[in-house]
Amino acid sequence: MSDVLVIGGGHNGLVAACYLADAGLDVQLIEAREELGGATTSKEVFKGVGARLSRYSYLVSLLPDQIVTDLNLNFETISREISSFTPTADDRGLLISRKWDERTEQSFSTVGVGSDAKAWQDFYGEIAEAAPIIAETFLKPLPTREELRRALKPSTFSTLFTQPLGRSLSERFRSDLVRGIVLTDGLIGTFTDAFDRSLLANRCFLYHLVGNGTGEWRVPKGGMGALVDQLVARARTLGVKISPGVRAKSIESGEVFVEGSDHQMIRLKPRFIVAAISPREIDRLMGRSSHRPFAPGSQLKINMVLEKLPRLRSGVSPEDAFAGTFHFDEGMDEMQRAFAEASAGSLPRQIPAEIYSHTLADRSILDADLDKRGFHTLTLFALHTPYQLFTRGNESVKEEAKRRLLHQLNSYLEDPIEECLAKDEDGQFCIEVKSPFDLESELGLPEGNIFHGDLEFAFREESENLLWGSETRTENLFLAGAGARRGGGVSGIGGHNAAMSILEHLA
Ligand SMILES: Cc1cc2nc3c(=O)[nH]c(=O)nc-3n(C[C@H](O)[C@H](O)[C@H](O)COP(=O)(O)OP(=O)(O)OC[C@H]3O[C@@H](n4cnc5c(N)ncnc54)[C@H](O)[C@@H]3O)c2cc1C
């Protein structure tokens, strides 16, 4: 009998396993798939094309440096100077540096949104003050709402935690283009109206703006799989027994029934269970019907390998335009319209989306030949394409969404994207589309929700019986996955906090 059974070999399960094994516990980890890493993997996706793509998640902000240091991981992330570029219909575009500079100032006035320049600096200035205060609590027991309120300026607390994001942005910015650029951080992987009283957009926005005290999104050197490789190596060094291809089938009275690839059913009775899986999967394993409704996954991810980067109609160099986030058709009004259309059951006529190129920051994911030939990778992340649209015919809806997105993108390009795409060894274009439906079937993400369910604010209400945010109704079972309070994204925070919960129990 092991001290701890970790169910789920995504990055959070691996982080929890490392901390617990490092504290001297006997840890076993099971992963249903043959491959470890869950949504944090790198893969050569296209036949005969030596590009290791971050197939699902691709940028890092929320992973605290402390976890990298504690676990002695040799994992680096790369900073980027340009934050975003947004082309406009009149063949201009707004280029924004990560730190406000003359070029950004000039770009705001060139595209006619100069009146929002000061509002932008004030808004992000306030968030920059709040970010380290909030991030500092992530690896500690949850603060209460009141404690966090007292630590922040009243106006910042209101923007982040009480007033719908759409309303704050309407009050603070005049231009729909600028409102949209800010709003996207509230809508990544989150299907909601920007003005909704549920504050779902605020919750998503919070985690996109405060990671590591800066909110900076950095490129994982070697791709997202490099993090998993490091975690797996560390876990093995610490003696964690890792079993891929083994699925938990049920949990009954503290016993876990697991099935391996040989279809043998085994009964395990660990002292503690770390569930690094979604809350919905836990309910299923315990034979309960799911009690927590959540918004469906609503993003489409398109992975591409290009022979060359496309030139833009705006004349901005592709090296600048794709260096940060390339937003297109993501004005606030456009996103509200897309949300309304998708809520009514249709694929939005114009799908809001953004793109980034890994290889402009890090070429180590390409083999020597592709590197020499100047190949690039592009990742497209589209919003407001909810799970339910794909249940009617995943392949045909994906095809139509791809057609619309490439058409939209091409309207900003001098070189159509089809002329830039590389081909695999069978002569097929190097492009793959992952819908929320695919994410559920491949990774077990419930309804394709990339955070395992709705994100929650990073505090507890006084009435909530939570300490670390990983406690569950079952005394020896701790939630470590993205669905734990503060657990969403590539952060390891869910894993760390579940491990700390257990170690505190033992102290
Ligand atoms: C397309 C996409 C893009 C994203 N982009 C980003 C990004 O750029 N940056 C970012 O920070 N976040 C991003 N995210 C979100 C982030 O990847 C996830 O929130 C995070 O990886 C979740 O990690 P996890 O370890 O909690 O769970 P997962 O990665 O979901 O891992 C859970 C594991 O549990 C296994 N499992 C499930 N059920 C069982 C069972 N019964 N028995 C055994 N094993 C089981 C699954 O196979 C899986 O491997 C993205 C996600 C997706 C899908």
PDBQT file of the ligand as one rigid body, heavy atoms in Angstrom, charges set to zero:
ROOT
HETATM    1  C1  LIG A 601      -5.710  23.902 -26.503  1.00  0.00    +0.000 C 
HETATM    2  C2  LIG A 601      -5.274  24.370 -25.139  1.00  0.00    +0.000 A 
HETATM    3  C3  LIG A 601      -4.481  25.494 -25.024  1.00  0.00    +0.000 A 
HETATM    4  C4  LIG A 601      -4.096  25.957 -23.774  1.00  0.00    +0.000 A 
HETATM    5  N1  LIG A 601      -3.222  26.996 -23.689  1.00  0.00    +0.000 NA
HETATM    6  C5  LIG A 601      -2.701  27.325 -22.501  1.00  0.00    +0.000 A 
HETATM    7  C6  LIG A 601      -1.587  28.194 -22.425  1.00  0.00    +0.000 A 
HETATM    8  O1  LIG A 601      -1.029  28.607 -23.436  1.00  0.00    +0.000 OA
HETATM    9  N2  LIG A 601      -1.116  28.507 -21.186  1.00  0.00    +0.000 N 
HETATM   10  C7  LIG A 601      -1.687  28.020 -20.041  1.00  0.00    +0.000 A 
HETATM   11  O2  LIG A 601      -1.248  28.381 -18.942  1.00  0.00    +0.000 OA
HETATM   12  N3  LIG A 601      -2.704  27.144 -20.092  1.00  0.00    +0.000 NA
HETATM   13  C8  LIG A 601      -3.199  26.767 -21.290  1.00  0.00    +0.000 A 
HETATM   14  N4  LIG A 601      -4.171  25.812 -21.360  1.00  0.00    +0.000 N 
HETATM   15  C9  LIG A 601      -4.739  25.265 -20.110  1.00  0.00    +0.000 C 
HETATM   16  C10 LIG A 601      -3.808  24.278 -19.446  1.00  0.00    +0.000 C 
HETATM   17  O3  LIG A 601      -3.143  23.513 -20.410  1.00  0.00    +0.000 OA
HETATM   18  C11 LIG A 601      -4.579  23.350 -18.503  1.00  0.00    +0.000 C 
HETATM   19  O4  LIG A 601      -5.402  24.111 -17.642  1.00  0.00    +0.000 OA
HETATM   20  C12 LIG A 601      -3.602  22.513 -17.663  1.00  0.00    +0.000 C 
HETATM   21  O5  LIG A 601      -2.651  21.908 -18.494  1.00  0.00    +0.000 OA
HETATM   22  C13 LIG A 601      -4.328  21.486 -16.850  1.00  0.00    +0.000 C 
HETATM   23  O6  LIG A 601      -3.352  20.662 -16.240  1.00  0.00    +0.000 OA
HETATM   24  P1  LIG A 601      -3.763  19.488 -15.260  1.00  0.00    +0.000 P 
HETATM   25  O7  LIG A 601      -2.529  18.752 -14.921  1.00  0.00    +0.000 OA
HETATM   26  O8  LIG A 601      -4.570  20.031 -14.150  1.00  0.00    +0.000 OA
HETATM   27  O9  LIG A 601      -4.759  18.589 -16.105  1.00  0.00    +0.000 OA
HETATM   28  P2  LIG A 601      -4.611  17.857 -17.513  1.00  0.00    +0.000 P 
HETATM   29  O10 LIG A 601      -3.520  18.419 -18.302  1.00  0.00    +0.000 OA
HETATM   30  O11 LIG A 601      -5.990  17.849 -18.087  1.00  0.00    +0.000 OA
HETATM   31  O12 LIG A 601      -4.201  16.389 -17.105  1.00  0.00    +0.000 OA
HETATM   32  C14 LIG A 601      -5.115  15.492 -16.503  1.00  0.00    +0.000 C 
HETATM   33  C15 LIG A 601      -4.625  14.094 -16.795  1.00  0.00    +0.000 C 
HETATM   34  O13 LIG A 601      -5.445  13.166 -16.107  1.00  0.00    +0.000 OA
HETATM   35  C16 LIG A 601      -5.643  12.026 -16.943  1.00  0.00    +0.000 C 
HETATM   36  N5  LIG A 601      -6.864  11.354 -16.495  1.00  0.00    +0.000 N 
HETATM   37  C17 LIG A 601      -8.136  11.782 -16.618  1.00  0.00    +0.000 A 
HETATM   38  N6  LIG A 601      -8.983  10.886 -16.072  1.00  0.00    +0.000 NA
HETATM   39  C18 LIG A 601      -8.214   9.868 -15.581  1.00  0.00    +0.000 A 
HETATM   40  C19 LIG A 601      -8.522   8.651 -14.899  1.00  0.00    +0.000 A 
HETATM   41  N7  LIG A 601      -9.777   8.281 -14.611  1.00  0.00    +0.000 N 
HETATM   42  N8  LIG A 601      -7.470   7.857 -14.545  1.00  0.00    +0.000 NA
HETATM   43  C20 LIG A 601      -6.186   8.190 -14.833  1.00  0.00    +0.000 A 
HETATM   44  N9  LIG A 601      -5.864   9.330 -15.487  1.00  0.00    +0.000 NA
HETATM   45  C21 LIG A 601      -6.864  10.170 -15.845  1.00  0.00    +0.000 A 
HETATM   46  C22 LIG A 601      -5.770  12.632 -18.342  1.00  0.00    +0.000 C 
HETATM   47  O14 LIG A 601      -5.493  11.664 -19.328  1.00  0.00    +0.000 OA
HETATM   48  C23 LIG A 601      -4.720  13.738 -18.284  1.00  0.00    +0.000 C 
HETATM   49  O15 LIG A 601      -3.461  13.321 -18.734  1.00  0.00    +0.000 OA
HETATM   50  C24 LIG A 601      -4.537  25.298 -22.603  1.00  0.00    +0.000 A 
HETATM   51  C25 LIG A 601      -5.289  24.135 -22.718  1.00  0.00    +0.000 A 
HETATM   52  C26 LIG A 601      -5.654  23.665 -23.966  1.00  0.00    +0.000 A 
HETATM   53  C27 LIG A 601      -6.427  22.405 -24.067  1.00  0.00    +0.000 C 
ENDROOT
TORSDOF 0
